[in-house]
Amino acid sequence: MRPAAAEPTRPHVLLSVAMSVDGYIDDASPERLRLSDAADFDRVDQVRADSDAILVGAETLRRDNPRLLVDGAERRAARIAAGKPEFPLKVTVTASGDLAAGLRFWHHGGAKLVYTTEAGAARLGDALSGLAEIVSLGTELDFGRLLDDLGRRGVARLMVEGGTRVHTTFLAGDLADELHLAVAPLLVGDPAAPRFLDAASYPGAPHRRMRLAGIAQAGDVAVLRYLPKPQAVAERDIRFMQRAIELARLCPPSETAFSVGAVIVADGAEIATGYSRETDAKVHAEESALDKLGAHDPRLARATIYTTLEPCSRRGTATRLPCTDRILRAGIGRVVLAWREPATFVTNCVGVEKLRQHGVEVVELPELADEAMSMNRHLDLS
């Protein structure tokens, strides 16, 4: 008997939207309202460059006629150097199949993909032949099936740029992993203009709170980063900490140092790992993991580092930075640890305090402390 086929891994779904202070994503005029300024457009261009695919709804294509590209030449070159296509896969969704072949979306960038219904596919016919691949999701648009198909195609990170119906469907279906909400200092006030979201039955509403994972400024725009699935965050933290504990078991034994594992995660995926004494007798787990990434890797700004032990705040040699300083220098905004460093080798470690003083979110998982400490039982942990 053949083993059952593995379920496809769905992409990490990031919703990206710019809206006015009163919640509109456009006005009702024929011209597109530019809510973002140059700095925010540049931020969005980086998010596009970091994505494997970009999805936009058919109404947005018809209304705005976007090209939906990565504009920065250096960013495109970096994608190619990393073995990726120059442009992310461009995806649109249409129930009706009402999409003209003359839209700019089809004639710029790389590969294009249309998800539609059986009726939509029949209407499109051969209209997009040579321009895009058309995939029918059945009698209705099923966004879960859409994500499964993208997962089978190797899409690990999906950026969703709207519009209203698309964003509403992802959030109402509990399918979004991350939300970037750019709030522009404008008021629209037109009830005929499109809003960010429609009324819908949202999971847990109105009592389930998203987790605020970051606040940034791009020009005069405030960018709020939310994680819509709070329970999924806790489960993810435990899963990656257990991965760090597995790495700690790989440490060469030592009577004078702890055995520690570390994992760096961005967009829900592991991007680097390390463990104590992995490359030399003095290297720390966090240090080893960070050494495997470029100093300016853009993923670090949205990464979490998981470490089985509190990052050190002092080193025994002046030639190596403490791991706390390395984390701050890398721009990592979130640290998850299993146990605080005891006074076995260093008195008064202040790694947690220093990280928090610099605005880093620090999460402690005391329920995994015993397991994380287990490979250090031979040391005096008092």
Secondary structure, DSSP 8 states (H G I E B T S, - for coil): -----------EEEEEEEEETTSBSS-SSSS----S-HHHHHHHHHHHHT-SEEEEEHHHHHHH--------HHHHHHHHHTT--SS-EEEEEESS----TTSGGGGSSS-EEEEE-HHHHHHHTTTTTTT-EEEE-SSS--HHHHHHHHHHTT--EEEE---HHHHHHHHHTT--SEEEEEEES-----TTS-BS------TTTTT---EEEEEEEETTEEEEEEES-HHHHHHHHHHHHHHHHHHHTTS---SSS---EEEEEETTEEEEEEETTSSSTT--HHHHHHHTS-TT-GGGGGEEEEEEE---S--SSTTS--HHHHHHHHT--EEEEEE---TTTSSS--HHHHHHHTT-EEEE-GGGHHHHHGGGTTS---
